[in-house]
């Protein structure tokens, strides 16, 4: 069967491809089974059990694809999942070694056209321009494309010196409404500090986002939250929950360093408009009290929730605002179960539920090369 792309020169946008919103129906969710104890020093023993609870919930309503290093790790994962009563009939294992397990950032970003065809956009992953071990993670989209026989599209731009540059983009740095609009932060994609795409302009990035993800409008927020080692991922502060509705984190305590940066993001969102000129419906989401471990403030945020088939998983932190955040999101998602996942241990790895997951949209036609 064809893959919906008549020639490699045709861009996804020209053929009607777009990145679906997270709340659109999934075929499944991709996860990497935790294996790198240095990501949770001193707390690693608890992490596989947190993953097991997440898989238990997801596997009730959709497929779960889990990356493991080999047979031994797969057997350990199966044992833990059986004890946690996960629906193993909906769980598949893939023996692809990884450096880390944050598949939101290293996994494939799927696009879909009106006929139901899927294609994979394979952006370069370089471990947030911070760590030297990323080569295995960067191969994950290629593995998925080969699994399904799908063409993978590697976004590139031409730099001023004439060199072709493969664009770096992590899934946690963007959020979309499935209708042509994206939110992201200048800190992550534009600042010189982040060093993801040096020499690439805002205009070049916006054009690539249009060509490969179907984005016709980018709403540029300022910065991400304190403690986020990715330099400003938007999935810790502002998220689409409907085509015209955005949930955005606020911090009323003027003494908290998150106060002003989240207020600036809110100001920008209030000034933004939909593609047809309407104001967005903005829903305020509180922040938990600072979560600190070994003297380090961690990127704890309720905005790092994950929208799955029939449910929304929300990180919780043994905080008085846990209930407030869950109630707000229950109002936003009246047709889904909203379930809190204890994440005080998980966030020690500098990410939580959205960071660890990558959705695969449901499809009507399987693409093959």
DAVENTA-V11956 format. One record per pair of residues at least 12 apart in sequence whose C-alpha atoms are under 8 Angstrom apart, sorted by sequence separation. I is the first residue (numbers start at 1). GAP is how many residues later the second one is. D is the distance in whole Angstrom. If there is no record, write none. Layout:
BEGIN
I|GAP|D  I|GAP|D
END
This chain:
BEGIN
108|12|6  109|12|5  125|12|7  126|12|7  154|12|7  155|12|6  173|12|7  190|12|7  206|12|7  224|12|7  225|12|7  237|12|5  250|12|6  251|12|8  270|12|8  288|12|7  302|12|6  314|12|7  326|12|7  34|13|7  108|13|6  109|13|7  125|13|5  154|13|8  224|13|6  236|13|8  249|13|7  250|13|7  269|13|8  287|13|8  288|13|7  302|13|6  326|13|8  34|14|6  108|14|6  124|14|6  287|14|6  288|14|7  301|14|7  302|14|7  326|14|7  33|15|7  108|15|8  173|15|7  287|15|7  173|16|8  250|16|8  286|16|8  34|17|8  285|17|7  300|17|8  33|18|8  248|18|7  285|18|7  74|19|7  106|19|6  122|19|6  105|20|7  121|20|8  122|20|7  74|21|8  120|21|7  312|21|8  302|23|7  71|24|7  312|24|7  314|24|7  316|24|6  318|24|7  56|25|7  66|25|7  68|25|7  70|25|5  120|25|7  237|25|7  310|25|7  311|25|5  312|25|6  313|25|6  314|25|6  315|25|6  316|25|6  317|25|6  55|26|8  60|26|8  64|26|6  65|26|6  66|26|6  67|26|6  68|26|6  69|26|5  70|26|7  291|26|8  310|26|5  311|26|4  312|26|5  313|26|5  314|26|5  315|26|5  316|26|5  317|26|6  318|26|8  59|27|7  60|27|6  63|27|5  64|27|5  65|27|5  66|27|5  67|27|5  68|27|5  69|27|6  70|27|7  169|27|8  309|27|8  310|27|6  311|27|6  312|27|6  313|27|6  314|27|6  315|27|6  316|27|6  317|27|5  52|28|7  56|28|7  59|28|5  62|28|7  63|28|6  64|28|6  65|28|6  66|28|6  67|28|6  68|28|6  69|28|4  168|28|6  311|28|7  313|28|7  315|28|5  316|28|7  29|29|8  48|29|8  52|29|5  56|29|6  57|29|7  59|29|7  63|29|8  65|29|7  67|29|6  68|29|6  69|29|7  167|29|8  168|29|6  288|29|7  56|30|4  60|30|8  67|30|7  68|30|8  107|30|8  120|30|7  122|30|6  124|30|8  167|30|6  244|30|7  289|30|7  49|31|7  53|31|7  55|31|6  56|31|6  59|31|6  67|31|8  106|31|6  107|31|8  119|31|6  120|31|7  121|31|6  122|31|6  123|31|6  226|31|7  288|31|6  48|32|8  52|32|6  59|32|7  106|32|6  108|32|7  119|32|6  120|32|5  121|32|5  122|32|5  123|32|6  226|32|6  288|32|8  29|33|7  31|33|7  33|33|6  53|33|8  107|33|6  108|33|4  119|33|7  120|33|6  121|33|6  122|33|7  182|33|6  225|33|6  288|33|6  28|34|5  29|34|6  30|34|6  31|34|6  32|34|5  33|34|6  52|34|7  99|34|6  106|34|7  107|34|5  119|34|8  121|34|7  180|34|6  181|34|6  184|34|7  186|34|6  246|34|7  248|34|7  250|34|6  287|34|7  288|34|7  27|35|6  28|35|4  29|35|5  30|35|5  31|35|5  32|35|5  33|35|6  49|35|8  99|35|6  106|35|8  180|35|4  181|35|6  182|35|6  183|35|6  184|35|6  185|35|5  186|35|6  187|35|6  188|35|7  244|35|8  245|35|6  246|35|6  247|35|6  248|35|6  249|35|6  250|35|6  251|35|6  286|35|7  26|36|7  27|36|6  28|36|5  29|36|6  30|36|6  31|36|6  32|36|7  99|36|8  108|36|7  179|36|8  180|36|5  181|36|5  182|36|5  183|36|5  184|36|5  185|36|4  186|36|5  187|36|5  188|36|8  225|36|8  244|36|5  245|36|5  246|36|5  247|36|5  248|36|5  249|36|5  250|36|5  251|36|6  28|37|7  30|37|8  99|37|6  100|37|7  180|37|6  181|37|6  182|37|6  183|37|6  184|37|6  185|37|5  186|37|6  187|37|7  194|37|6  224|37|8  225|37|8  244|37|6  245|37|6  246|37|6  247|37|6  248|37|6  249|37|6  250|37|6  315|37|7  98|38|5  99|38|6  181|38|7  183|38|7  185|38|6  223|38|6  224|38|8  245|38|7  247|38|6  249|38|6  286|38|8  315|38|7  97|39|6  98|39|5  160|39|8  185|39|7  222|39|7  223|39|8  286|39|7  314|39|7  97|40|8  159|40|7  285|40|6  313|40|7  159|41|7  98|42|8  124|42|6  126|42|7  128|42|8  188|42|7  222|42|7  223|42|7  123|43|7  124|43|6  125|43|6  157|43|8  188|43|5  221|43|8  222|43|6  285|43|7  33|44|7  96|44|8  123|44|6  124|44|4  125|44|7  187|44|6  188|44|5  221|44|5  123|45|6  124|45|6  125|45|7  187|45|5  188|45|6  123|46|6  186|46|8  96|47|8  123|47|8  157|47|7  185|47|6  221|47|6  300|47|6  306|47|6  185|48|7  220|48|8  221|48|8  299|48|7  304|48|7  305|48|6  306|48|5  184|49|7  185|49|6  298|49|7  304|49|6  305|49|5  184|50|5  219|50|8  298|50|7  304|50|5  157|51|8  183|51|7  299|51|6  300|51|8  304|51|7  306|51|8  308|51|8  156|52|8  249|52|8  298|52|6  299|52|7  155|53|7  219|53|7  249|53|8  291|53|8  249|54|7  183|55|8  248|55|7  293|55|7  183|56|8  247|56|8  155|57|7  217|58|7  153|59|8  173|59|7  174|59|7  175|59|7  173|60|4  174|60|6  175|60|7  39|61|8  172|61|6  173|61|5  174|61|7  109|62|7  172|62|6  173|62|7  36|63|8  172|63|6  177|63|6  236|63|8  36|64|7  105|64|8  106|64|7  107|64|8  175|64|6  176|64|6  177|64|8  179|64|7  236|64|8  237|64|7  239|64|7  35|65|8  105|65|4  106|65|8  129|65|7  175|65|7  177|65|6  178|65|7  236|65|6  238|65|7  32|66|8  34|66|8  104|66|7  105|66|5  128|66|8  129|66|6  177|66|5  236|66|7  237|66|6  34|67|6  104|67|5  105|67|6  129|67|6  177|67|8  236|67|5  237|67|8  32|68|8  33|68|7  104|68|6  128|68|7  235|68|6  236|68|5  32|69|5  227|69|8  235|69|6  31|70|7  32|70|7  126|70|8  227|70|5  228|70|7  31|71|8  32|71|7  226|71|8  227|71|5  228|71|5  31|72|6  226|72|8  227|72|5  30|73|7  226|73|6  225|74|7  30|77|8  19|90|8  20|90|8  19|91|6  20|91|7  121|91|7  241|91|7  19|92|4  20|92|7  121|92|8  18|93|5  19|93|6  181|93|8  17|94|6  18|94|5  181|94|8  17|95|5  18|95|6  180|95|8  17|96|4  16|97|5  17|97|7  15|98|7  16|98|7  111|102|6  128|102|6  128|103|8  4|113|7  3|114|7  3|115|8  3|116|7  235|119|7  229|121|7  228|122|7  227|123|8  3|147|7  3|148|7  22|154|8  21|155|6  22|155|8  20|156|8  21|156|5  22|156|8  19|157|7  20|157|7  21|157|4  20|158|4  21|158|8  19|159|6  20|159|8  18|160|7  18|161|8  18|162|8  172|182|8  172|183|6  18|194|8  19|194|5  17|195|8  18|195|5  19|195|6  17|196|7  18|196|4  13|197|7  14|197|7  17|197|6  18|197|7  13|198|5  16|198|8  12|199|6  13|199|6  11|200|6  12|200|5  13|200|7  11|201|7  12|201|7  13|201|5  12|202|7  151|216|8  150|217|5  151|217|7  23|218|7  148|218|8  149|218|7  150|218|5  151|218|6  148|219|7  149|219|5  150|219|6  148|220|7  149|220|6  118|243|8  118|245|7  62|246|8  117|246|6  62|247|7  116|247|5  117|247|7  118|247|8  61|248|6  116|248|5  117|248|5  118|248|7  119|248|7  61|249|7  102|249|8  109|249|8  112|249|8  115|249|8  116|249|6  117|249|7  118|249|6  58|250|7  104|250|7  105|250|7  108|250|8  110|250|7  115|250|8  117|250|6  58|251|8  104|251|5  107|251|7  110|251|7  112|251|8  103|252|7  104|252|6  102|253|6  103|253|5  104|253|5  102|254|4  103|254|6  104|254|5  101|255|6  102|255|7  103|255|6  26|282|7  25|283|8  26|283|6  23|284|6  25|284|6  22|285|6  23|285|7  22|286|8  23|286|7  54|287|8  50|292|8  50|296|8  47|298|7  46|299|7  47|299|6  43|302|7  43|305|8  40|306|8  40|308|6  39|309|8  40|309|5  39|310|5  32|324|7  31|325|6  31|326|5  30|327|6  31|327|7  29|328|6  30|328|5  29|329|6  30|329|6  29|330|5  30|330|7  28|331|6  29|331|6  27|332|8  28|332|5  26|333|6  27|333|6  28|333|7  26|334|6  27|334|5  28|334|8  26|335|4  27|335|4  25|336|6  26|336|5  27|336|7  22|337|7  24|337|7  25|337|6  20|341|7  3|363|8  4|363|7  3|364|4  1|365|8  2|365|6  3|365|5  1|366|7  2|366|6  3|366|6  1|367|6  2|367|6  1|368|7
END
